[in-house]
Amino acid sequence: MLKALLTGSLPLLALLSAGCSSDVRRFPLRDPVWRDADLNPVSLPCRPDPEAPKDDPQHRLCTPEEYESSFAWDAADNLVFRPVSRFFAVEPGGEAVNVNSLDEVPDSSWFTNRIGKKPISAEELVRGPCGDKTLDPEAPDGSWVIDMGKPNGANPGFRVKVEGVGKFMLKADPQDQPERATGATAIAARLYHAAGFWAPCDSVVYLKPSLLKLSPGLKVTDNSGVSRPFDQAALDGVLAKAAKRGDRVRMVASRWLPGRAIGPFRYEGTRDDDPNDVIPHEDRRDLRGGRLLAAWLNHFDSREQNSMDVWLAEDEKDKDASPGHVRHYYIDLGDCFGSEWEWEEISKRLGHAYYFDTEYVLLDFITLGIPERPWDRARHDAQGDIFGFFSDRDFRPEAWRGGYPNPSFARMTELDGAWAARTLARFTPELIEAAVRTGDFTAPRHTTFLVDKLIQRKRAIMARYLTRLSPIADVALAAPAELCGVDLARRTGVARPQDLRHEAAMYAGEALALRARPAVRPSPDGRVCLSLPHIAPDGGAPDDAPSRYAIVDIVNGQAPGPLRAHLYDLGPRRGYKLVGIERPEDADPPD
């Protein structure tokens, strides 16, 4: 019957008319959770500070321990050992845990509802994580004091301290892709932040070298433990390799994160020393769904080393004190939008395959490498020459892969992907263009190219993840007995109005029998509304009585399953109360 329904040979709601089972999942009469308890301050035991300053030798740390992530081990674990162990293990699946009754993610130390909660303006998006505190490249000469060099990473740089503004890490572009990495860092930070994640304030600046004042005696120590001076010669070397615009040097300025840095977060497990960290990271919808944001931007380097946890003490004057809580940041976003490696064959694969992809290695061995792969068709585009192989061609969101397997991304379910797609659907072409303009590219064609590719890649995500489960979002009661939502498939254009057919069925009472088929009123902007008949009086049965319970299924004629709203009818005077939302995979009635 389901196949017949989807092919149009049965009325759209034929199955829904069959009635509901008595063992249907019922939601309690209470408000949804919109704030995670992990934002509550906690107190941790104190310990001696091994790096206590000379003027405070008794200084103590009342924070979680600092976690040091090994790049080599993380790569080996995710590329080799984890795939092998998963092959022999029975790994239980399951849906994400941090989801409220409305199928959304509450605000937390990981994620804050921004663009998904209310429309944001282009100006809000551009301010993003920076607010009003940004560097002024017209400041007096010598006012940016260099107090630290940057020895590691693909992009050279240094840290400056600016009176009244704060500390910023300044990084330049690789010479073979001028303007891409600095622009990508600024753009991606704003897109991550607007989507709801925590990202640093990253902005492109064109500065006069005379702005910089080098602190004497600076040294840098690289990953191999080798120390060397960061002197005028080292500074001149960094500036010489940076992109230029006239007599100005182009760099990206990343404001120092607040609080005390305690190392990267992991994409699995929990922190043993953070009482707030109780949900395994691989079971968080925000981390799972972040896979689609990474796919959109081709943020293939989305690994734990490009993240940072900070301890935010309640006492802002003492960052090492308790109580406080941990906040989780995504950092170092400069690999988005077509980062190129020294080996072109690797660069072409980024986003399509892992650095070492066992699946493709075995398939190529069996097939002698005959099948054509997406990277075999990868080409540079003259309009977007600085963006490597970044393209919308052969972009399949469900097949996207980062540099190596990510434990959270690997557990993304259809519900997680649909949630992420609903979030990304809010990025209009105007907002995307505003974000790209923060990259401040010299050539207008680079801005045009990147805007177009991001719009096309977003459209591919919408077409995939707004069509399998109901795309109706922002479900709420617009009046005491009027239920409304927004069909994002129509609003984003992945479904044509003539291809959509909205219908509804209402089940109510103790037996949840079919009570009505309310008419759905669609609007050109994607909004859909329907009026609900009352099923219970103002008085009589308790508010949470089964006789007051109602389920409303809304289908749009494209997605196989409905938007299923759970409500209590509190009577004509008080109206309905929405208590739950589900997105079933098929049109079978609730059971």
C-alpha positions in Angstrom: 0.0 0.0 0.0 2.8 2.4 0.8 4.3 2.0 -2.6 0.9 2.7 -4.1 0.5 5.7 -2.0 3.8 7.2 -3.1 3.1 6.5 -6.8 -0.3 8.3 -6.5 -2.6 5.4 -7.1 -4.3 5.9 -3.7 -5.6 9.0 -2.0 -2.8 10.8 -0.2 -4.3 10.1 3.3 -5.7 6.7 2.7 -3.4 5.0 5.1 -3.8 7.8 7.6 -7.5 7.2 7.7 -7.0 3.7 9.1 -7.0 5.1 12.7 -4.3 5.0 15.4 -3.2 2.2 17.7 -3.7 2.6 21.5 0.0 2.1 22.1 1.0 5.3 20.3 3.8 7.3 21.8 2.2 10.1 23.9 4.1 13.2 25.0 3.6 14.6 28.5 1.9 17.9 29.0 4.9 20.1 29.5 7.1 22.7 27.7 10.0 21.6 25.5 13.5 21.9 26.9 15.3 24.8 25.2 18.3 25.1 27.5 20.7 22.3 28.3 21.9 21.9 31.9 25.5 21.9 30.7 25.3 25.7 30.8 25.0 25.6 34.5 28.1 26.5 36.5 29.9 23.6 38.3 32.7 23.7 40.9 35.8 21.6 40.4 38.5 20.6 42.9 41.6 22.8 42.8 45.2 21.7 42.2 48.6 23.4 42.1 49.5 25.2 38.9 52.6 23.6 37.5 53.3 26.9 35.6 52.5 29.3 38.4 53.8 32.8 37.8 56.7 34.0 39.9 54.5 36.7 41.5 51.9 34.1 42.6 53.8 30.8 43.3 50.8 29.4 45.2 48.4 29.9 42.2 45.9 27.0 41.9 43.8 25.8 39.0 40.2 24.9 39.6 39.5 23.9 36.1 39.4 20.7 34.0 42.7 19.2 33.1 44.2 20.3 29.8 43.8 17.7 27.1 46.6 17.4 24.5 45.6 15.8 21.2 48.2 13.9 19.3 47.8 14.5 15.5 49.6 11.3 14.6 47.6 9.1 17.0 44.3 10.7 16.1 45.0 10.2 12.4 46.1 6.6 12.9 43.2 5.8 15.2 40.5 7.1 12.8 42.1 5.9 9.6 43.3 2.4 10.7 42.5 1.2 14.1 38.9 2.4 14.4 37.8 1.0 11.0 39.3 -2.4 11.9 37.7 -2.5 15.4 34.3 -1.4 13.9 34.6 -4.2 11.3 34.7 -6.8 14.1 32.4 -5.1 16.6 28.6 -4.9 16.7 28.2 -1.2 17.2 24.7 -0.2 18.4 23.0 2.4 16.4 20.4 4.8 17.8 19.2 8.4 17.5 20.8 11.4 19.0 20.2 12.0 22.7 20.2 15.8 23.0 17.0 16.4 21.2 13.9 18.0 22.7 10.3 17.1 22.2 10.0 19.4 19.2 12.7 17.5 17.3 15.2 20.3 17.8 18.5 20.8 19.7 18.4 23.0 22.8 20.9 25.7 23.5 24.0 24.3 25.2 27.7 24.8 25.6 28.1 23.2 22.1 25.3 24.9 20.2 23.0 27.9 20.4 19.9 28.4 18.2 20.6 31.5 16.1 19.5 31.4 12.5 17.2 28.4 13.3 15.4 30.3 16.0 14.7 33.6 14.2 15.6 35.3 11.0 18.9 37.2 11.1 20.0 40.1 9.0 23.1 40.3 6.8 24.5 42.8 9.3 24.0 40.4 12.2 25.6 37.6 10.3 28.7 39.7 9.4 29.1 40.8 13.0 28.8 37.2 14.0 31.2 36.1 16.7 33.0 39.4 16.6 30.4 41.8 17.9 31.8 45.3 18.0 35.3 44.4 19.1 37.5 44.3 15.9 40.9 45.5 15.0 41.3 48.9 13.4 44.0 48.8 10.7 44.1 52.7 10.8 45.4 52.6 14.4 48.6 54.5 15.3 51.9 53.0 14.2 53.4 50.5 16.8 50.0 50.0 18.6 49.8 46.3 17.7 52.3 44.7 20.0 53.6 41.2 18.9 53.9 39.1 22.0 54.0 35.6 20.5 55.0 33.8 17.3 53.2 31.0 15.6 55.5 28.1 14.9 53.0 25.4 13.7 50.3 25.0 11.1 50.2 25.5 7.4 49.9 29.3 7.6 52.6 31.4 9.3 51.7 34.1 11.7 52.0 35.7 15.1 49.9 37.1 18.0 49.3 40.8 18.7 48.0 42.5 21.8 46.1 45.7 21.2 45.2 48.0 24.1 41.5 48.1 24.7 40.6 45.5 22.1 42.4 42.3 23.1 44.7 39.6 21.7 44.5 38.4 18.1 46.4 35.7 16.2 47.3 37.0 12.8 47.9 34.5 10.0 48.9 34.8 6.3 47.9 32.8 3.2 49.9 30.1 1.6 51.7 31.6 -1.4 50.2 29.2 -3.9 46.6 30.2 -3.0 46.7 33.9 -2.2 43.6 35.2 -0.3 41.9 31.8 -0.1 42.8 30.6 3.4 42.4 34.1 5.1 39.0 34.6 3.3 37.8 31.1 4.1 38.6 31.5 7.8 36.5 34.7 8.0 33.6 33.4 5.9 33.4 29.9 7.5 33.6 31.4 11.0 30.5 33.5 10.3 28.6 30.6 8.7 29.4 28.3 11.6 28.4 30.9 14.1 25.2 31.8 12.4 24.3 28.1 12.1 24.6 27.9 15.9 28.1 26.6 16.7 30.7 28.4 18.7 33.4 29.9 16.4 36.1 32.5 16.9 36.1 36.1 15.7 38.0 35.8 12.4 38.3 38.8 10.1 40.4 39.7 7.1 42.6 42.8 7.7 44.9 44.8 5.5 47.6 46.3 7.7 50.6 48.6 7.4 53.7 46.8 8.7 54.4 50.0 10.7 51.4 49.1 12.9 53.4 46.2 14.4 55.8 46.5 17.3 57.9 43.4 18.1 58.5 42.5 21.7 62.1 41.7 22.3 63.4 38.2 23.1 60.5 36.2 21.7 61.0 32.6 20.9 58.9 29.9 19.2 59.0 26.2 19.7 57.6 23.9 17.0 56.0 20.5 17.3 59.4 18.8 17.2 60.6 20.7 20.3 63.0 22.9 18.4 63.1 26.6 19.6 64.2 29.6 17.6 64.0 33.3 17.9 61.0 35.2 16.6 62.8 38.3 15.7 62.6 41.0 13.0 64.0 38.7 10.4 61.3 36.0 11.3 58.6 38.7 11.2 59.9 40.0 7.8 59.8 36.5 6.5 56.1 36.1 7.4 55.1 39.5 5.9 57.1 38.9 2.7 55.1 35.7 2.0 51.7 37.3 2.7 49.4 38.5 0.0 49.5 42.3 -0.6 47.2 45.1 -1.7 49.3 48.1 -2.4 51.5 48.7 0.6 49.2 46.7 2.9 49.7 43.2 4.0 46.7 40.8 4.0 46.2 38.6 7.0 43.3 37.1 9.0 43.0 38.3 12.6 41.5 35.7 15.0 40.6 37.1 18.4 41.9 35.1 21.3 39.2 32.9 22.8 37.7 33.8 26.2 38.5 32.0 29.4 41.2 29.4 29.9 42.0 27.0 27.0 41.9 23.3 28.1 42.6 21.6 24.7 40.5 20.2 21.9 37.2 18.4 22.3 36.8 14.9 21.0 34.1 13.7 18.6 33.3 10.7 20.9 33.1 9.9 24.6 32.9 12.5 27.3 35.4 14.5 29.5 35.8 12.7 32.8 36.6 15.9 34.6 33.6 17.9 33.4 30.5 17.0 35.4 28.3 18.7 32.8 29.6 16.5 30.0 27.3 13.5 30.3 26.2 12.8 26.7 28.6 10.9 24.6 29.8 13.3 21.9 29.0 10.9 19.1 25.4 10.9 20.3 25.0 14.6 20.1 22.8 15.8 17.2 24.7 19.0 16.8 28.0 17.2 16.3 26.4 14.6 14.1 24.6 17.1 12.0 27.7 19.3 11.8 28.7 16.8 9.0 26.4 18.6 6.6 27.8 22.0 7.4 31.3 20.6 6.9 30.2 19.0 3.6 28.7 22.3 2.4 31.9 24.2 3.0 34.1 21.2 2.2 35.6 21.5 5.6 37.5 18.3 5.2 39.8 19.1 8.1 37.1 18.8 10.7 39.0 16.9 13.2 39.6 17.2 16.9 42.8 19.2 16.5 40.8 22.0 14.9 38.6 22.5 18.0 39.1 24.0 21.4 37.5 23.8 24.8 37.6 26.8 27.1 36.8 27.0 30.8 34.6 30.1 31.4 34.8 30.9 35.1 31.9 32.8 36.7 34.5 35.2 38.1 35.6 37.0 34.9 38.7 38.4 36.8 40.0 34.9 37.5 39.8 32.5 34.5 41.3 29.7 36.6 38.6 29.7 39.3 35.5 27.7 40.0 32.5 27.7 39.5 32.3 27.8 35.7 31.5 25.8 32.7 33.2 24.5 29.5 32.4 25.9 26.0 33.3 24.1 22.8 34.7 26.0 19.8 35.4 25.1 16.1 38.7 26.8 15.1 41.2 26.9 12.2 38.7 27.0 9.4 41.1 28.0 6.7 41.0 24.7 4.9 37.5 25.3 3.6 36.7 26.1 0.0 39.3 24.2 -1.9 42.5 23.9 0.1 45.2 22.4 -2.2 48.0 20.1 -1.1 51.4 19.6 -2.6 50.1 16.4 -4.3 47.4 17.3 -6.8 45.9 13.8 -6.7 45.2 14.2 -3.0 43.8 17.7 -3.5 41.3 16.3 -6.0 40.1 13.7 -3.6 39.4 16.1 -0.7 35.7 15.8 0.2 35.3 12.6 -1.8 37.5 10.2 0.0 39.6 9.9 3.2 43.3 10.4 3.0 43.6 6.6 3.2 40.3 5.1 2.2 40.2 1.4 2.6 36.9 1.1 0.8 38.2 2.7 -2.4 41.5 0.9 -2.1 39.8 -2.5 -2.0 37.4 -1.6 -4.8 40.2 -0.3 -7.0 42.1 -3.5 -6.3 39.2 -5.7 -7.3 38.2 -3.6 -10.4 41.8 -2.8 -11.4 40.9 0.9 -11.0 38.6 0.9 -14.1 35.6 2.7 -12.6 35.7 6.5 -12.9 35.7 8.4 -9.6 34.4 11.9 -8.9 38.0 13.1 -8.4 38.9 11.8 -11.9 36.5 14.6 -13.2 37.9 17.3 -10.9 39.1 20.4 -12.8 40.3 23.9 -11.9 37.9 26.7 -12.7 39.4 29.8 -14.2 36.9 32.0 -12.5 37.7 30.5 -9.1 41.4 29.8 -9.6 42.3 30.4 -6.0 39.7 27.8 -4.8 41.5 24.7 -6.0 39.0 22.0 -6.9 36.0 23.4 -4.9 32.9 22.8 -7.0 29.3 21.8 -7.0 30.0 19.2 -9.7 29.8 15.6 -8.3 28.8 17.0 -4.9 26.7 14.3 -3.2 26.1 15.4 0.4 25.4 11.9 1.7 28.7 10.6 0.2 30.9 13.5 1.4 33.9 12.5 3.4 36.4 14.4 5.5 40.1 13.8 5.6 39.6 10.8 7.8 36.6 9.2 9.6 34.9 11.3 12.2 33.1 9.3 15.0 30.2 11.8 15.3 29.8 12.3 11.5 29.7 8.5 11.1 26.7 8.2 13.4 24.6 10.9 11.6 21.1 9.5 11.0 18.4 10.7 8.6 16.8 12.7 11.5 20.1 14.3 12.3 20.7 15.2 8.6 17.2 16.6 8.3 17.7 18.8 11.3 21.0 20.1 9.9 19.3 20.7 6.5 16.5 22.7 8.2 19.2 24.9 9.7 21.1 25.4 6.5 17.8 26.2 4.7 17.7 29.5 6.5 20.8 30.8 4.7 19.3 32.8 1.9 21.4 33.9 -1.2 21.6 37.3 0.4 23.1 36.0 3.6 25.5 33.7 1.7 26.7 36.7 -0.3 27.1 38.8 2.8 29.2 36.1 4.4 31.4 35.7 1.3 32.0 39.4 1.2 33.7 39.2 4.5 36.4 37.3 2.7 37.3 40.7 1.1 38.7 39.1 -2.1 40.5 41.5 -4.5 39.0 40.1 -7.7 35.2 40.4 -7.9 35.1 37.1 -9.9 36.3 35.2 -6.8 33.4 36.5 -4.7 30.9 35.7 -7.5 32.4 32.2 -7.9 32.2 31.3 -4.3 28.7 32.6 -3.8 27.5 30.6 -6.7 29.2 27.3 -5.6 27.8 27.7 -2.0 24.3 28.3 -3.3 24.5 25.2 -5.6 26.0 23.0 -2.9 23.4 24.1 -0.4 20.7 23.3 -3.0 22.1 19.8 -3.3 21.9 19.4 0.5 18.3 20.6 0.5 17.3 18.3 -2.4 18.7 15.3 -0.5 17.7 16.0 3.1 14.4 18.0 2.8 12.7 15.3 0.7 13.1 12.0 2.7 11.5 13.3 6.0 8.9 16.0 6.4 10.5 19.4 5.7 7.8 21.3 7.6 9.5 23.4 10.3 8.8 26.2 12.7 5.6 24.4 13.8 3.7 26.5 16.3 0.2 27.6 17.3 -0.5 30.9 15.6 -3.8 31.1 17.4 -5.5 29.0 20.1 -6.7 26.5 17.5 -4.6 27.3 14.5 -1.5 25.2 13.8 1.1 26.6 11.3 4.5 25.7 10.0 6.8 26.4 7.0 7.4 23.9 4.2 11.1 24.4 3.7 11.1 22.3 0.5 8.8 24.9 -1.1 10.6 27.9 0.5 14.0 26.7 -0.7 12.8 25.8 -4.2 13.7 22.1 -4.1 10.0 21.4 -4.6 7.8 23.2 -7.1 4.4 24.4 -5.8 2.6 22.4 -8.4 4.2 19.2 -7.2 3.1 19.7 -3.6 -0.2 18.6 -2.2 -0.7 19.4 1.5 -3.3 17.4 3.4 -3.9 16.7 7.1 -5.5 14.1 9.3 -6.4 14.6 13.0 -6.7 11.8 15.5 -8.1 12.5 18.9 -9.5 11.2 22.2 -8.6 8.2 24.2 -8.7 5.8 21.2 -7.0 8.4 19.0 -9.5 7.7 16.3 -9.7 9.7 13.1 -11.6 12.8 14.1 -11.2 15.3 11.2 -9.3 16.1 8.0 -8.5 19.8 8.5 -7.9 21.8 5.3 -4.3 22.9 4.9 -3.9 26.5 3.6 -0.5 26.9 1.8 1.1 30.3 1.1 3.5 31.2 -1.6 6.3 31.7 0.9 6.0 28.1 2.1 3.9 28.8 5.2 1.1 26.2 5.8 -1.7 26.6 8.3 -4.8 24.7 9.4 -7.6 25.2 11.9 -8.1 22.5 14.5 -11.6 21.6 15.7 -11.9 21.4 19.5 -12.2 17.9 21.0 -12.6 18.8 24.7 -14.5 21.4 26.7 -13.0 24.1 29.0 -13.7 22.2 32.2 -14.2 18.6 33.2 -11.3 16.2 32.6 -7.7 17.1 33.8 -5.5 19.0 31.3 -3.4 15.9 30.7 -6.3 13.5 30.3 -6.1 11.1 27.3 -9.5 12.5 26.1 -7.7 15.8 25.4 -4.9 14.3 23.4 -4.7 14.9 19.7 -2.3 14.0 16.9 -2.2 15.9 13.6 -0.4 14.5 10.6 0.5 16.9 7.8 1.8 15.6 4.5 3.1 17.7 1.6 2.8 15.1 -1.2 6.6 14.8 -1.7 8.2 13.5 1.5 7.0 9.9 2.2 6.2 10.6 5.8 4.2 13.3 7.6 5.0 16.0 10.1 3.3 14.6 13.2 2.3 17.1 15.8 1.2 16.1 19.3 -1.2 18.4 21.2 -3.5 18.7 24.1 -6.8 20.5 23.7 -7.3 22.6 26.9 -10.7 23.8 25.7 -12.0 26.7 23.5 -11.0 29.3 26.0 -7.3 28.3 26.4 -6.8 26.5 23.1 -4.4 23.8 22.1 -0.9 23.2 23.5 1.8 21.8 21.2 3.9 19.2 23.2 5.7 17.1 20.6 6.8 16.7 17.0 7.8 13.6 15.1 8.9 13.0 11.5 8.1 9.4 10.6 9.8 7.8 7.6 6.5 6.7 6.0 2.8 7.5 5.9 1.6 4.7 8.1 -0.6 6.0 10.9 1.0 6.4 14.4 1.3 3.1 16.3 
